[in-house]
Amino acid sequence: MLAQMRVTVCTEDDRERFDAAVAASPRADVLQSWEWGEVKAATGWDPLRLLIEDEQGRARAACSVLRLTPVRGVPPLLYAPRGPVVAEGDGGALRALLDEIRRRAGNAFLFKCDPPAEPGAWPAGALEAAGLRHVSGGAFGGVQPVAVMVLDLTPGPDQVLAGFKSKWRYNVRLADRKGVVVREGDRDDLAGFHAIYLETAKRDGFVGRGRSYFERLWDVLEPRGMLRMWVAEFDGSQIASIICTMLGERVVYNYGASANEHRNVMPNHLLQWTAIRWAAEKGFKVYDFRGVSPVRDGEPVDDHLAGLNRFKEGFGATYVEYAGEFDLALRNGWYAIWRAAAPSAIKVRARLAGRGPEAAD
């Protein structure tokens, strides 16, 4: 089977083919797109894009692998955010992909991945069978949220709205009655977004990202149809905004910001409904609210995030918990050091980077 697989180390000429392979998966995420590698290249990551095809030229697996040297003197690590993307049940393609990652690892000590797969679902079990270690929420500090809320858009906008909790539907109507206006944003709106994003960061206790980060996101993703921003205005001022990414079947709510003033006119409810309705009308199947607190015995375990659970659940979203992270140790000595030392260092780095529960990285 492996001899029948063709491995391509993608160049710019292969961009469309690579993105098409990722987008075709029901688990597609912008974090595995060619473009996300370009976003991260500006912050020290070196992307490697691998494509596995069968004899007929059909894509069987794709993976954007990001290489980073964490600190000087430490070997690089490799990370595939929300990857790898592998055709359902195709163990041969997965093995071919992992073999190629090993061949191209150089002096890296670790390959880490976190596909959006629930425990027992493809490819979580196959990764363990291939020799990767399941480290749910482990040494990398949980870069991608394990617990998320997702909304099924396939019933259509009217049925989706009917699935909101009654208070959420009321708040959508209230915002409209109060004169909140929601529109699609453009690049010029990023200044206003960033100002209220910093208000949000101060209110919620995290260190916000710089404006240039969001400008980079816009410049790389928006021209490719992978990013949209919605802006809520009241009395002519921007009071809340959200940024979503999209690829394949899925729209993902990545960043949200709201001013301290005028929260009583419920702009966030109308913003979310506007984005959800747009996604449903465009034919997307899933609206992914991203991170929430893990739930145990029916209750959020993180009090700080419990409000997010309630807010997102009110839109009819369903709680999903993914299997988490998988490690392939490439240099055992360095990997042992990493496992011992990384958790606290990564938590500090994540906080300084301003990774709120909606952040994509």
GUNU-42105 format. One record per residue (C-alpha): x, y, z. Coordinates in nm, 4 decimals. Example, Ala and Ser with C-alpha at 12.3 -4.5 7.8 and 13.67 -1.06 7.14 Angstrom:
% residues 2
@u: 1.2300	v: -0.4500	w: 0.7800
@u: 1.3670	v: -0.1060	w: 0.7140
END
This chain:
% residues 361
@u: 0.0000	v: 0.0000	w: 0.0000
@u: 0.2759	v: 0.2481	w: 0.0917
@u: 0.4464	v: 0.2013	w: -0.2450
@u: 0.1263	v: 0.3221	w: -0.4116
@u: 0.1322	v: 0.6520	w: -0.2229
@u: 0.2909	v: 0.9600	w: -0.3780
@u: 0.4401	v: 1.2108	w: -0.1351
@u: 0.4731	v: 1.5758	w: -0.2369
@u: 0.6643	v: 1.8357	w: -0.0429
@u: 0.4526	v: 2.1260	w: -0.1592
@u: 0.5835	v: 2.4472	w: -0.3092
@u: 0.3921	v: 2.7621	w: -0.3987
@u: 0.2867	v: 2.5936	w: -0.7225
@u: 0.1016	v: 2.3317	w: -0.5145
@u: -0.0875	v: 2.5797	w: -0.2955
@u: -0.4279	v: 2.5260	w: -0.4580
@u: -0.3913	v: 2.1481	w: -0.4571
@u: -0.2877	v: 2.1469	w: -0.0931
@u: -0.5701	v: 2.3733	w: 0.0229
@u: -0.8242	v: 2.1723	w: -0.1754
@u: -0.7087	v: 1.8536	w: -0.0017
@u: -0.7483	v: 2.0131	w: 0.3409
@u: -1.0839	v: 2.1756	w: 0.2593
@u: -1.2306	v: 1.8448	w: 0.1376
@u: -1.2138	v: 1.6975	w: 0.4882
@u: -1.5134	v: 1.7332	w: 0.7237
@u: -1.2498	v: 1.8173	w: 0.9865
@u: -1.0990	v: 2.0987	w: 0.7773
@u: -0.9616	v: 2.3917	w: 0.9746
@u: -0.7871	v: 2.7076	w: 0.8557
@u: -0.5013	v: 2.6185	w: 1.0919
@u: -0.4057	v: 2.3450	w: 0.8448
@u: -0.4281	v: 2.5699	w: 0.5394
@u: -0.1344	v: 2.6890	w: 0.3333
@u: -0.2216	v: 3.0427	w: 0.4368
@u: -0.1988	v: 2.9755	w: 0.8094
@u: 0.1602	v: 2.8680	w: 0.7531
@u: 0.2214	v: 3.2106	w: 0.6009
@u: 0.0659	v: 3.3796	w: 0.9041
@u: 0.2899	v: 3.1861	w: 1.1416
@u: 0.6009	v: 3.2355	w: 0.9277
@u: 0.5944	v: 3.6006	w: 1.0351
@u: 0.6367	v: 3.4966	w: 1.3997
@u: 0.9260	v: 3.2531	w: 1.3719
@u: 0.7599	v: 2.9329	w: 1.2526
@u: 0.8841	v: 2.7593	w: 0.9387
@u: 0.6018	v: 2.5757	w: 0.7550
@u: 0.6386	v: 2.2430	w: 0.5757
@u: 0.3376	v: 2.1273	w: 0.3706
@u: 0.3070	v: 1.7597	w: 0.2854
@u: 0.0521	v: 1.6026	w: 0.0523
@u: -0.0125	v: 1.2296	w: 0.0136
@u: -0.1929	v: 1.1123	w: -0.3018
@u: -0.2844	v: 0.7714	w: -0.4381
@u: -0.2061	v: 0.6319	w: -0.7832
@u: -0.5058	v: 0.8115	w: -0.9319
@u: -0.3865	v: 1.1448	w: -0.7954
@u: -0.6554	v: 1.1616	w: -0.5265
@u: -0.5524	v: 1.3332	w: -0.2049
@u: -0.5421	v: 1.0907	w: 0.0873
@u: -0.3652	v: 1.3043	w: 0.3492
@u: -0.2319	v: 1.6541	w: 0.3949
@u: -0.0439	v: 1.8181	w: 0.6771
@u: 0.0973	v: 2.1621	w: 0.7419
@u: 0.3831	v: 2.1101	w: 0.9868
@u: 0.5259	v: 2.4152	w: 1.1621
@u: 0.8849	v: 2.4118	w: 1.2879
@u: 0.9933	v: 2.6308	w: 1.5777
@u: 1.2988	v: 2.6566	w: 1.7981
@u: 1.1425	v: 2.7352	w: 2.1390
@u: 1.4540	v: 2.8912	w: 2.2957
@u: 1.8170	v: 2.9182	w: 2.1994
@u: 2.0088	v: 2.5971	w: 2.2587
@u: 1.7000	v: 2.3757	w: 2.2393
@u: 1.6371	v: 2.1658	w: 1.9255
@u: 1.3327	v: 2.2549	w: 1.7138
@u: 0.9874	v: 2.1119	w: 1.7679
@u: 0.7332	v: 2.0335	w: 1.4958
@u: 0.3647	v: 2.1097	w: 1.5378
@u: 0.0617	v: 2.0419	w: 1.3160
@u: -0.2237	v: 2.2556	w: 1.4534
@u: -0.5568	v: 2.0763	w: 1.4062
@u: -0.3821	v: 1.8200	w: 1.1903
@u: -0.3042	v: 1.5894	w: 1.0307
@u: -0.5848	v: 1.5754	w: 0.7753
@u: -0.6222	v: 1.2124	w: 0.6635
@u: -0.8978	v: 1.0422	w: 0.4637
@u: -1.1263	v: 0.8467	w: 0.6949
@u: -0.9783	v: 0.5113	w: 0.7870
@u: -0.6787	v: 0.5372	w: 0.5516
@u: -0.4066	v: 0.3936	w: 0.7713
@u: -0.1683	v: 0.3618	w: 0.4768
@u: -0.1840	v: 0.7334	w: 0.4047
@u: -0.1332	v: 0.8131	w: 0.7721
@u: 0.1742	v: 0.5900	w: 0.7912
@u: 0.3161	v: 0.7408	w: 0.4721
@u: 0.2651	v: 1.0873	w: 0.6137
@u: 0.4281	v: 1.0073	w: 0.9482
@u: 0.7220	v: 0.8386	w: 0.7736
@u: 0.7783	v: 1.1522	w: 0.5669
@u: 0.7617	v: 1.3722	w: 0.8772
@u: 1.0250	v: 1.1545	w: 1.0411
@u: 1.2455	v: 1.1743	w: 0.7320
@u: 1.2245	v: 1.5512	w: 0.7236
@u: 1.2435	v: 1.6143	w: 1.0974
@u: 1.6140	v: 1.7006	w: 1.0912
@u: 1.7279	v: 1.7666	w: 1.4468
@u: 1.3761	v: 1.8271	w: 1.5813
@u: 1.3029	v: 1.6477	w: 1.9078
@u: 0.9227	v: 1.6321	w: 1.8849
@u: 0.6309	v: 1.6182	w: 1.6429
@u: 0.3042	v: 1.7268	w: 1.8057
@u: -0.0468	v: 1.7268	w: 1.6591
@u: -0.4022	v: 1.7787	w: 1.7816
@u: -0.6632	v: 1.6779	w: 1.5224
@u: -1.0231	v: 1.7821	w: 1.5954
@u: -1.1280	v: 1.4257	w: 1.6736
@u: -1.3225	v: 1.2926	w: 1.9687
@u: -1.1734	v: 1.0043	w: 2.1698
@u: -1.2013	v: 0.6850	w: 1.9684
@u: -1.2808	v: 0.8690	w: 1.6457
@u: -1.0534	v: 0.8777	w: 1.3427
@u: -0.7623	v: 0.9437	w: 1.3505
@u: -0.7103	v: 0.9542	w: 1.7283
@u: -0.6774	v: 0.5792	w: 1.7798
@u: -0.4718	v: 0.5390	w: 1.4629
@u: -0.2176	v: 0.7948	w: 1.5858
@u: -0.1656	v: 0.5972	w: 1.9052
@u: -0.1385	v: 0.2746	w: 1.7052
@u: 0.1291	v: 0.4433	w: 1.4936
@u: 0.3399	v: 0.5102	w: 1.8023
@u: 0.2322	v: 0.8588	w: 1.9077
@u: 0.1759	v: 0.9288	w: 2.2749
@u: -0.1614	v: 1.0647	w: 2.3823
@u: -0.0910	v: 1.3639	w: 2.6094
@u: -0.4344	v: 1.5296	w: 2.6385
@u: -0.3783	v: 1.8859	w: 2.7507
@u: -0.0171	v: 1.7990	w: 2.8162
@u: 0.3184	v: 1.9687	w: 2.7911
@u: 0.2269	v: 2.2067	w: 2.5107
@u: -0.0228	v: 2.3728	w: 2.7396
@u: -0.3234	v: 2.2910	w: 2.5274
@u: -0.2514	v: 2.5233	w: 2.2374
@u: -0.5867	v: 2.4395	w: 2.0783
@u: -0.8901	v: 2.4032	w: 2.3026
@u: -0.9914	v: 2.0471	w: 2.3809
@u: -1.3437	v: 2.1486	w: 2.4823
@u: -1.5463	v: 2.3361	w: 2.2206
@u: -1.9051	v: 2.4202	w: 2.1299
@u: -2.0296	v: 2.3494	w: 1.7771
@u: -2.3554	v: 2.4406	w: 1.6079
@u: -2.5120	v: 2.2317	w: 1.3303
@u: -2.6140	v: 2.4664	w: 1.0471
@u: -2.7671	v: 2.2075	w: 0.8157
@u: -3.1295	v: 2.2674	w: 0.9252
@u: -3.1086	v: 2.6185	w: 0.7779
@u: -3.1212	v: 2.9681	w: 0.9353
@u: -3.4839	v: 2.9602	w: 1.0528
@u: -3.4496	v: 2.6270	w: 1.2311
@u: -3.1141	v: 2.7250	w: 1.3758
@u: -3.2657	v: 3.0437	w: 1.5207
@u: -3.5546	v: 2.8440	w: 1.6601
@u: -3.2975	v: 2.6309	w: 1.8443
@u: -3.1642	v: 2.9304	w: 2.0386
@u: -3.2730	v: 2.9586	w: 2.3997
@u: -3.5664	v: 3.1979	w: 2.4277
@u: -3.3600	v: 3.4604	w: 2.6124
@u: -3.1025	v: 3.4532	w: 2.3331
@u: -3.3698	v: 3.5090	w: 2.0673
@u: -3.5088	v: 3.7920	w: 2.2794
@u: -3.1643	v: 3.9530	w: 2.3060
@u: -3.1158	v: 3.9322	w: 1.9295
@u: -3.4444	v: 4.1190	w: 1.8821
@u: -3.3610	v: 4.3600	w: 2.1643
@u: -3.0323	v: 4.4623	w: 2.0034
@u: -3.2144	v: 4.5284	w: 1.6783
@u: -3.4869	v: 4.7329	w: 1.8517
@u: -3.2292	v: 4.9356	w: 2.0433
@u: -3.0671	v: 5.0389	w: 1.7170
@u: -2.7598	v: 4.8160	w: 1.7078
@u: -2.6428	v: 4.7829	w: 1.3488
@u: -2.4235	v: 4.4899	w: 1.2423
@u: -2.2296	v: 4.4982	w: 0.9169
@u: -1.9369	v: 4.3158	w: 0.7618
@u: -1.6120	v: 4.4876	w: 0.8456
@u: -1.3153	v: 4.5744	w: 0.6272
@u: -0.9462	v: 4.6296	w: 0.6956
@u: -1.0072	v: 4.9878	w: 0.8039
@u: -1.2206	v: 4.8564	w: 1.0902
@u: -0.9267	v: 4.6728	w: 1.2460
@u: -0.8204	v: 4.9848	w: 1.4379
@u: -1.1589	v: 5.0047	w: 1.6083
@u: -1.1645	v: 4.6301	w: 1.6632
@u: -0.8233	v: 4.6361	w: 1.8260
@u: -0.9137	v: 4.9212	w: 2.0597
@u: -1.2107	v: 4.7350	w: 2.2042
@u: -1.0183	v: 4.4071	w: 2.1952
@u: -0.7701	v: 4.5650	w: 2.4376
@u: -1.0635	v: 4.6721	w: 2.6565
@u: -1.1783	v: 4.3107	w: 2.6525
@u: -0.8293	v: 4.1867	w: 2.7396
@u: -0.8065	v: 4.4191	w: 3.0387
@u: -1.1555	v: 4.3261	w: 3.1578
@u: -1.0974	v: 3.9509	w: 3.1195
@u: -0.7407	v: 3.9458	w: 3.2482
@u: -0.5233	v: 3.8517	w: 2.9517
@u: -0.2536	v: 4.0375	w: 2.7578
@u: -0.3867	v: 4.1263	w: 2.4143
@u: -0.2077	v: 4.0763	w: 2.0849
@u: -0.0731	v: 4.3690	w: 1.8899
@u: -0.2708	v: 4.5258	w: 1.6086
@u: -0.0121	v: 4.4083	w: 1.3533
@u: -0.1072	v: 4.0467	w: 1.4287
@u: -0.4658	v: 4.1065	w: 1.3194
@u: -0.3494	v: 4.3023	w: 1.0159
@u: -0.1381	v: 4.0025	w: 0.9185
@u: -0.4377	v: 3.7717	w: 0.9607
@u: -0.6461	v: 3.9969	w: 0.7404
@u: -0.3846	v: 4.0418	w: 0.4696
@u: -0.3187	v: 3.6687	w: 0.4354
@u: -0.6599	v: 3.5103	w: 0.4963
@u: -0.9232	v: 3.7591	w: 0.3811
@u: -0.8181	v: 3.7726	w: 0.0131
@u: -0.8489	v: 3.3923	w: 0.0058
@u: -1.2031	v: 3.3982	w: 0.1440
@u: -1.0888	v: 3.2467	w: 0.4741
@u: -1.1682	v: 3.5358	w: 0.7091
@u: -1.4626	v: 3.7654	w: 0.7820
@u: -1.5197	v: 4.0326	w: 1.0432
@u: -1.8537	v: 4.1597	w: 1.1669
@u: -1.8858	v: 4.4962	w: 1.3409
@u: -2.1645	v: 4.6065	w: 1.5753
@u: -2.2268	v: 4.9809	w: 1.5891
@u: -2.4422	v: 5.1856	w: 1.8244
@u: -2.4943	v: 5.5600	w: 1.7891
@u: -2.2300	v: 5.5563	w: 1.5184
@u: -1.9569	v: 5.3949	w: 1.7295
@u: -1.8090	v: 5.0451	w: 1.7081
@u: -1.9025	v: 4.8696	w: 2.0323
@u: -1.8303	v: 4.5040	w: 1.9500
@u: -1.6747	v: 4.2929	w: 1.6750
@u: -1.5990	v: 3.9306	w: 1.5957
@u: -1.3493	v: 3.7712	w: 1.3592
@u: -1.4254	v: 3.4320	w: 1.2054
@u: -1.2270	v: 3.2034	w: 0.9797
@u: -1.3715	v: 2.9536	w: 0.7363
@u: -1.2598	v: 2.6570	w: 0.5298
@u: -1.4428	v: 2.3566	w: 0.3898
@u: -1.7641	v: 2.2928	w: 0.5821
@u: -1.6761	v: 2.4970	w: 0.8903
@u: -1.6860	v: 2.8568	w: 1.0109
@u: -1.4870	v: 2.9183	w: 1.3295
@u: -1.5404	v: 3.2052	w: 1.5727
@u: -1.1829	v: 3.2980	w: 1.6563
@u: -1.1793	v: 3.6399	w: 1.8208
@u: -1.4357	v: 3.8573	w: 1.9900
@u: -1.4167	v: 4.2057	w: 2.1385
@u: -1.6707	v: 4.4237	w: 2.3150
@u: -1.6500	v: 4.7708	w: 2.4653
@u: -1.7242	v: 4.8306	w: 2.8309
@u: -2.0014	v: 5.0713	w: 2.7377
@u: -2.3394	v: 4.9802	w: 2.5888
@u: -2.3208	v: 4.6142	w: 2.6799
@u: -2.6858	v: 4.6423	w: 2.7851
@u: -2.7950	v: 4.6675	w: 2.4187
@u: -2.6754	v: 4.3082	w: 2.3637
@u: -2.4511	v: 4.3569	w: 2.0600
@u: -2.2802	v: 4.0196	w: 2.1049
@u: -2.6030	v: 3.8257	w: 2.0552
@u: -2.6819	v: 4.0094	w: 1.7325
@u: -2.3224	v: 3.9729	w: 1.6126
@u: -2.3256	v: 3.5979	w: 1.6617
@u: -2.6638	v: 3.5563	w: 1.4975
@u: -2.5497	v: 3.7633	w: 1.1975
@u: -2.2409	v: 3.5458	w: 1.1505
@u: -2.4373	v: 3.2242	w: 1.2052
@u: -2.7063	v: 3.3263	w: 0.9556
@u: -2.4428	v: 3.4246	w: 0.6990
@u: -2.2659	v: 3.0887	w: 0.7417
@u: -2.5888	v: 2.8910	w: 0.7068
@u: -2.6958	v: 3.0872	w: 0.3978
@u: -2.3539	v: 3.0295	w: 0.2384
@u: -2.3927	v: 2.6538	w: 0.2812
@u: -2.1488	v: 2.5907	w: 0.5641
@u: -2.2457	v: 2.2970	w: 0.7825
@u: -2.0831	v: 2.3841	w: 1.1155
@u: -2.0376	v: 2.7016	w: 1.3189
@u: -1.7572	v: 2.6355	w: 1.5653
@u: -1.7615	v: 2.8559	w: 1.8761
@u: -1.4186	v: 2.7213	w: 1.9821
@u: -1.3044	v: 2.7059	w: 2.3393
@u: -1.5088	v: 2.6555	w: 2.6528
@u: -1.4413	v: 2.5020	w: 2.9903
@u: -1.4310	v: 2.1225	w: 3.0059
@u: -1.7503	v: 1.9833	w: 3.1553
@u: -1.7601	v: 1.7169	w: 3.4261
@u: -2.0816	v: 1.5822	w: 3.5764
@u: -2.2729	v: 1.8365	w: 3.3729
@u: -2.0882	v: 2.1419	w: 3.5092
@u: -1.7949	v: 2.3503	w: 3.3775
@u: -1.4821	v: 2.2790	w: 3.5801
@u: -1.3252	v: 2.6214	w: 3.5144
@u: -1.5258	v: 2.8951	w: 3.6878
@u: -1.3498	v: 3.1643	w: 3.4840
@u: -1.4817	v: 3.0132	w: 3.1596
@u: -1.8227	v: 2.9010	w: 3.2818
@u: -1.9838	v: 3.2132	w: 3.1377
@u: -1.8520	v: 3.1210	w: 2.7929
@u: -2.0159	v: 2.7813	w: 2.8204
@u: -2.3500	v: 2.9384	w: 2.9059
@u: -2.3241	v: 3.2061	w: 2.6352
@u: -2.2361	v: 2.9641	w: 2.3557
@u: -2.4787	v: 2.6963	w: 2.4679
@u: -2.7573	v: 2.9540	w: 2.4474
@u: -2.7219	v: 2.9571	w: 2.0681
@u: -2.8076	v: 2.5889	w: 2.0545
@u: -2.4463	v: 2.4773	w: 2.0319
@u: -2.3433	v: 2.1283	w: 2.1395
@u: -2.0522	v: 2.0544	w: 2.3707
@u: -1.7738	v: 1.8470	w: 2.2115
@u: -1.4550	v: 1.7284	w: 2.3761
@u: -1.1646	v: 1.6258	w: 2.1553
@u: -0.9066	v: 1.3610	w: 2.2354
@u: -0.6368	v: 1.6255	w: 2.2731
@u: -0.2718	v: 1.6183	w: 2.1772
@u: -0.0464	v: 1.3452	w: 2.0409
@u: 0.3329	v: 1.3437	w: 2.0615
@u: 0.5863	v: 1.1628	w: 1.8486
@u: 0.9163	v: 1.1750	w: 2.0338
@u: 1.2031	v: 1.2100	w: 1.7848
@u: 1.4851	v: 1.2550	w: 2.0381
@u: 1.3981	v: 1.0828	w: 2.3638
@u: 1.6385	v: 1.2723	w: 2.5901
@u: 1.5200	v: 1.6151	w: 2.4806
@u: 1.1595	v: 1.4992	w: 2.4845
@u: 1.1922	v: 1.3902	w: 2.8489
@u: 1.3293	v: 1.7336	w: 2.9377
@u: 1.0445	v: 1.8977	w: 2.7489
@u: 0.7819	v: 1.6921	w: 2.9294
@u: 0.9294	v: 1.7944	w: 3.2628
@u: 0.9863	v: 2.1642	w: 3.1964
@u: 0.7427	v: 2.2821	w: 2.9342
@u: 0.4045	v: 2.3095	w: 3.1110
@u: 0.4807	v: 2.6168	w: 3.3199
@u: 0.6831	v: 2.7850	w: 3.0442
@u: 0.4095	v: 2.7389	w: 2.7859
@u: 0.1417	v: 2.8719	w: 3.0207
@u: 0.3429	v: 3.1903	w: 3.0686
@u: 0.4040	v: 3.2217	w: 2.6937
@u: 0.0354	v: 3.1672	w: 2.6180
@u: -0.0700	v: 3.4357	w: 2.8638
@u: 0.1805	v: 3.6880	w: 2.7323
@u: 0.0620	v: 3.6140	w: 2.3778
@u: -0.2940	v: 3.6986	w: 2.4773
@u: -0.4497	v: 3.3657	w: 2.3950
@u: -0.8040	v: 3.3966	w: 2.5114
@u: -1.0481	v: 3.1084	w: 2.4708
@u: -1.1322	v: 3.2240	w: 2.1185
@u: -0.7729	v: 3.2578	w: 1.9980
@u: -0.6412	v: 3.0511	w: 1.7126
@u: -0.2760	v: 2.9554	w: 1.7060
END
